[in-house]
Amino acid sequence: MADFKKLYSNATDNFVIEPRSFSRENSRIGVRYVREDIAVGVCTISLFSFGFVFNKEFVVELLDISSKGLLIATDKKLRVNQEINIFLKFENDHVFRRKGKVARRAEGPPYRFGIKFDRLSNSLGDYLLETQKKLIFR
């Protein structure tokens, strides 16, 4: 039987593992598009006593978008991990509806929120690429 400690120490000598550096400005992986032709609406769902559900809808400013999520700015406060519905309306009236979760928040006002879609959206990513007029990336 092999000596585990000897095997383990030899294996770790060959690899240098450095801690990952995280950046708040670029924490989302993927191509992020800066778009001015997309209107974004956010709908939060609040559950009050007696089982009543109230939807709060408001328009936000889109800072950038990818197939995995988006960065928005608003004067409204959202909670990290809060689930929301996102409505993306393009200039040609094409609409995408996605569920997402607030992944991070930067203090404001205006507050900036990183939103992560609950699922990868290839159709949205393809549509973003097809309708891109200006090549502005982040």
Backbone bond lengths (Angstrom), bond angles and torsions (degrees), N, CA, C in turn:
res aa  C-N    CA-C-N  psi(-1)  N-CA   C-N-CA  omega(-1)  CA-C   N-CA-C  phi
1 M - - - 1.455 - - 1.525 109.32 -
2 A 1.320 116.79 137.22 1.465 122.12 -177.01 1.517 110.63 -72.73
3 D 1.313 114.39 147.01 1.460 120.04 177.57 1.533 107.97 -79.72
4 F 1.339 116.62 110.11 1.461 122.47 -174.32 1.525 111.33 -62.02
5 K 1.330 117.09 -43.48 1.466 119.91 -177.69 1.524 111.18 -61.88
6 K 1.328 116.54 -41.55 1.456 120.16 179.84 1.529 110.27 -67.29
7 L 1.314 116.39 -44.13 1.459 121.42 178.66 1.525 110.81 -61.72
8 Y 1.338 116.71 -43.42 1.461 121.95 -178.66 1.525 110.76 -65.61
9 S 1.333 117.85 -44.01 1.463 120.22 -178.24 1.521 110.87 -66.36
10 N 1.339 117.39 -36.42 1.464 119.84 177.20 1.523 110.99 -66.76
11 A 1.311 117.07 -38.84 1.466 121.04 -179.13 1.519 111.28 -66.60
12 T 1.323 117.17 -40.44 1.464 119.76 -177.81 1.518 112.09 -75.86
13 D 1.333 118.13 -21.84 1.458 120.15 177.50 1.523 111.53 -67.80
14 N 1.312 117.07 -27.70 1.457 121.34 -176.05 1.524 113.43 -82.77
15 F 1.311 118.03 -15.70 1.458 121.17 -176.08 1.515 110.50 -121.32
16 V 1.296 115.22 133.97 1.457 120.66 173.77 1.519 106.20 -106.23
17 I 1.309 116.24 116.54 1.458 120.75 -178.63 1.516 108.05 -107.79
18 E 1.320 114.78 117.10 1.454 120.05 179.39 1.516 108.98 -105.27
19 P 1.329 117.36 147.66 1.464 119.09 178.66 1.516 110.47 -63.58
20 R 1.327 114.49 143.99 1.459 120.32 178.80 1.520 109.41 -71.08
21 S 1.292 115.30 140.80 1.459 118.17 175.95 1.524 107.93 -97.37
22 F 1.301 115.69 131.48 1.456 121.25 -178.56 1.517 108.85 -108.55
23 S 1.297 115.15 141.22 1.449 121.29 179.34 1.516 109.11 -125.14
24 R 1.294 116.91 128.36 1.460 120.63 178.71 1.523 111.13 -66.75
25 E 1.326 117.13 -29.68 1.451 120.00 -176.70 1.520 112.72 -75.49
26 N 1.333 118.31 -24.65 1.457 119.96 -174.98 1.519 109.97 -138.34
27 S 1.318 117.60 55.65 1.460 120.69 -175.06 1.521 113.19 -89.18
28 R 1.319 118.48 -9.81 1.456 120.86 -179.72 1.521 109.16 -98.84
29 I 1.329 115.72 131.18 1.454 120.99 179.35 1.523 108.51 -88.47
30 G 1.300 117.00 137.49 1.458 121.29 179.03 1.516 110.56 124.54
31 V 1.311 115.20 169.94 1.459 120.67 179.43 1.519 108.63 -77.16
32 R 1.318 115.23 123.03 1.459 120.70 179.35 1.522 108.57 -107.07
33 Y 1.315 115.18 123.03 1.458 121.69 -177.34 1.521 109.99 -98.07
34 V 1.320 116.31 137.53 1.460 121.74 171.95 1.524 105.67 -95.15
35 R 1.327 116.10 114.64 1.470 120.93 -174.30 1.523 110.22 -125.56
36 E 1.318 115.39 138.54 1.459 121.35 176.60 1.519 111.57 -111.39
37 D 1.331 117.00 -1.20 1.460 121.29 -175.98 1.526 113.04 -102.96
38 I 1.330 117.21 15.60 1.462 121.18 -178.29 1.525 108.93 -122.20
39 A 1.329 116.59 124.26 1.465 121.77 173.05 1.527 107.38 -91.90
40 V 1.324 116.36 136.84 1.465 120.60 -176.24 1.521 109.79 -122.12
41 G 1.316 115.07 127.61 1.454 122.20 173.46 1.516 109.30 -116.25
42 V 1.312 115.97 142.99 1.464 122.24 179.49 1.513 108.27 -120.59
43 C 1.306 115.98 136.71 1.461 121.93 178.03 1.519 108.38 -123.97
44 T 1.325 115.75 117.42 1.462 120.56 175.24 1.516 108.32 -98.76
45 I 1.293 116.15 149.67 1.462 121.04 179.60 1.515 108.10 -115.81
46 S 1.313 116.13 122.00 1.461 121.94 179.36 1.514 109.37 -113.76
47 L 1.298 116.54 133.05 1.458 121.73 179.43 1.524 108.24 -107.34
48 F 1.315 115.17 118.72 1.453 120.43 178.86 1.525 109.73 -104.46
49 S 1.293 116.13 177.60 1.464 120.06 179.96 1.527 110.87 -61.27
50 F 1.277 116.67 161.25 1.461 125.62 -178.55 1.527 112.56 68.97
51 G 1.332 117.80 12.58 1.454 121.12 175.09 1.511 115.59 78.20
52 F 1.325 118.18 10.10 1.464 120.05 178.28 1.526 109.72 -76.68
53 V 1.308 115.48 138.00 1.460 121.07 177.99 1.519 108.48 -113.30
54 F 1.316 116.16 127.62 1.457 121.45 179.14 1.519 109.16 -116.98
55 N 1.319 116.11 129.42 1.458 121.28 176.86 1.518 109.15 -96.61
56 K 1.311 115.95 133.16 1.455 121.21 175.61 1.517 107.16 -115.08
57 E 1.326 116.16 114.59 1.459 120.89 -178.48 1.524 109.73 -110.31
58 F 1.325 116.37 140.54 1.455 120.88 175.49 1.523 109.68 -155.92
59 V 1.333 114.63 157.11 1.461 121.94 -179.83 1.523 108.32 -92.51
60 V 1.340 116.18 141.25 1.461 121.81 -179.42 1.525 109.38 -126.01
61 E 1.320 115.97 166.03 1.463 121.27 175.88 1.523 109.03 -92.00
62 L 1.318 116.42 129.24 1.462 121.95 178.15 1.524 109.14 -86.65
63 L 1.342 116.60 122.25 1.464 120.83 177.45 1.522 111.42 -93.95
64 D 1.335 117.18 -43.64 1.460 121.70 171.76 1.518 109.45 -160.14
65 I 1.344 115.49 164.86 1.459 120.67 -174.84 1.523 109.60 -147.72
66 S 1.327 115.92 149.18 1.463 122.69 172.63 1.522 107.61 -142.21
67 S 1.318 116.62 -178.76 1.466 119.42 177.98 1.521 111.38 -73.91
68 K 1.348 117.58 -10.71 1.465 121.42 -177.83 1.522 113.72 -104.07
69 G 1.329 117.02 -17.99 1.453 118.99 -178.06 1.511 111.67 175.47
70 L 1.330 115.15 -170.07 1.451 119.88 -179.61 1.516 110.41 -151.56
71 L 1.314 114.77 163.14 1.455 122.38 176.15 1.513 106.85 -117.50
72 I 1.338 116.29 125.78 1.462 121.26 -177.27 1.518 110.30 -124.51
73 A 1.321 115.33 161.81 1.460 122.24 174.05 1.520 107.74 -129.06
74 T 1.328 115.95 138.09 1.463 121.63 179.52 1.521 109.07 -160.08
75 D 1.335 115.86 161.38 1.460 119.56 174.72 1.526 111.34 -89.52
76 K 1.329 117.28 -5.04 1.472 122.37 177.22 1.524 109.22 -81.41
77 K 1.319 116.07 152.02 1.461 120.53 178.02 1.524 109.93 -99.43
78 L 1.319 115.54 134.05 1.460 122.78 173.33 1.521 107.71 -122.73
79 R 1.312 116.25 154.48 1.465 121.29 179.09 1.524 110.22 -94.39
80 V 1.312 116.80 145.03 1.462 120.54 171.86 1.525 107.58 -62.71
81 N 1.312 116.97 137.90 1.473 126.62 -175.91 1.525 113.34 75.84
82 Q 1.316 118.57 3.46 1.463 121.11 177.12 1.525 109.26 -71.80
83 E 1.324 116.51 131.66 1.458 121.01 178.10 1.519 109.29 -84.89
84 I 1.331 115.45 137.34 1.458 121.10 -177.60 1.527 109.59 -140.06
85 N 1.320 115.38 163.00 1.461 122.62 170.95 1.519 107.41 -106.65
86 I 1.326 115.97 136.16 1.453 121.94 -178.43 1.521 108.87 -117.59
87 F 1.325 115.75 133.69 1.459 121.99 177.00 1.522 108.05 -116.54
88 L 1.327 116.50 120.95 1.456 122.57 -179.99 1.526 108.41 -111.04
89 K 1.327 116.73 116.76 1.464 120.62 -179.45 1.528 108.78 -115.45
90 F 1.327 115.46 118.93 1.455 122.11 -179.96 1.524 110.08 -84.76
91 E 1.347 116.72 166.40 1.470 121.58 -178.83 1.522 112.74 -57.69
92 N 1.333 117.17 -31.66 1.467 120.66 -179.06 1.530 111.96 -87.26
93 D 1.325 117.15 16.62 1.469 125.59 178.10 1.527 114.36 70.49
94 H 1.321 117.84 10.94 1.468 120.63 174.01 1.532 107.49 -73.64
95 V 1.333 116.81 131.56 1.468 121.44 -175.34 1.526 110.20 -120.51
96 F 1.333 115.23 134.95 1.461 122.33 171.15 1.522 107.65 -115.49
97 R 1.305 116.37 136.85 1.469 122.19 175.55 1.518 106.89 -117.80
98 R 1.334 116.15 125.59 1.456 121.04 -179.04 1.520 109.90 -134.26
99 K 1.317 115.55 146.72 1.459 120.49 170.80 1.516 107.41 -92.86
100 G 1.315 115.07 146.75 1.451 119.32 -179.44 1.509 111.22 -153.67
101 K 1.320 113.79 -179.76 1.455 121.13 -179.08 1.525 107.86 -138.40
102 V 1.330 116.22 140.88 1.458 120.87 177.42 1.529 107.54 -70.19
103 A 1.325 116.36 116.80 1.461 121.32 -176.81 1.526 111.98 -92.71
104 R 1.330 116.66 -33.74 1.467 119.82 179.77 1.519 109.94 -155.72
105 R 1.329 114.33 163.96 1.461 120.35 -177.07 1.522 109.11 -140.88
106 A 1.318 116.53 136.22 1.458 122.32 173.39 1.520 107.33 -112.89
107 E 1.314 115.56 136.06 1.463 120.75 -175.74 1.518 111.92 -62.69
108 G 1.294 115.70 153.40 1.453 123.22 -177.50 1.508 109.76 -147.48
109 P 1.288 120.93 -143.81 1.452 127.93 2.89 1.521 111.24 -78.97
110 P 1.302 120.67 154.33 1.466 122.53 -7.87 1.525 110.51 -71.69
111 Y 1.302 115.33 144.51 1.455 121.62 177.86 1.525 108.71 -79.26
112 R 1.316 116.09 143.71 1.467 120.59 174.72 1.519 107.98 -112.18
113 F 1.330 115.56 133.81 1.461 121.16 -178.00 1.518 110.18 -126.37
114 G 1.314 115.78 131.97 1.454 121.62 170.69 1.513 107.94 -90.68
115 I 1.311 117.06 121.69 1.462 122.78 -177.90 1.522 108.55 -110.64
116 K 1.318 116.20 129.14 1.460 121.57 177.38 1.520 108.03 -106.98
117 F 1.344 116.35 125.69 1.461 119.77 176.94 1.520 109.35 -67.05
118 D 1.341 116.30 147.63 1.465 119.14 -178.53 1.524 112.17 -70.31
119 R 1.328 117.10 -21.61 1.469 121.87 177.03 1.521 109.80 -139.69
120 L 1.319 115.63 148.75 1.453 120.38 173.52 1.522 108.33 -65.29
121 S 1.312 116.43 134.14 1.460 120.63 -176.13 1.524 110.15 -116.54
122 N 1.330 116.02 95.05 1.464 119.80 177.66 1.520 111.43 -64.74
123 S 1.340 117.10 -37.04 1.466 119.64 -179.24 1.529 110.73 -64.26
124 L 1.324 117.46 -40.12 1.460 120.59 177.52 1.524 110.02 -67.38
125 G 1.322 117.42 -44.43 1.462 120.86 178.85 1.520 112.16 -59.62
126 D 1.321 116.47 -43.84 1.464 120.78 177.99 1.524 110.87 -63.98
127 Y 1.331 116.51 -41.31 1.462 120.52 -179.04 1.530 110.89 -67.54
128 L 1.326 117.01 -38.69 1.462 120.23 176.57 1.522 110.51 -59.88
129 L 1.314 116.28 -43.57 1.461 120.90 -179.89 1.527 111.62 -66.86
130 E 1.327 116.95 -41.83 1.471 121.47 -179.39 1.524 112.78 -64.34
131 T 1.329 116.65 -38.23 1.465 120.75 -173.60 1.522 113.23 -96.50
132 Q 1.319 118.00 3.01 1.466 121.62 -179.22 1.521 109.41 -66.52
133 K 1.337 116.94 121.57 1.463 121.52 179.81 1.524 111.05 -99.05
134 K 1.321 115.99 -45.30 1.459 121.64 178.58 1.525 107.93 -106.97
135 L 1.313 116.49 140.41 1.461 120.09 178.98 1.524 109.66 -91.70
136 I 1.325 114.85 82.90 1.459 121.46 177.16 1.519 106.87 -119.40
137 F 1.333 115.94 116.55 1.462 121.10 -178.61 1.520 109.03 -119.79
138 R 1.343 115.17 160.72 1.465 121.23 173.91 1.492 108.46 -120.79
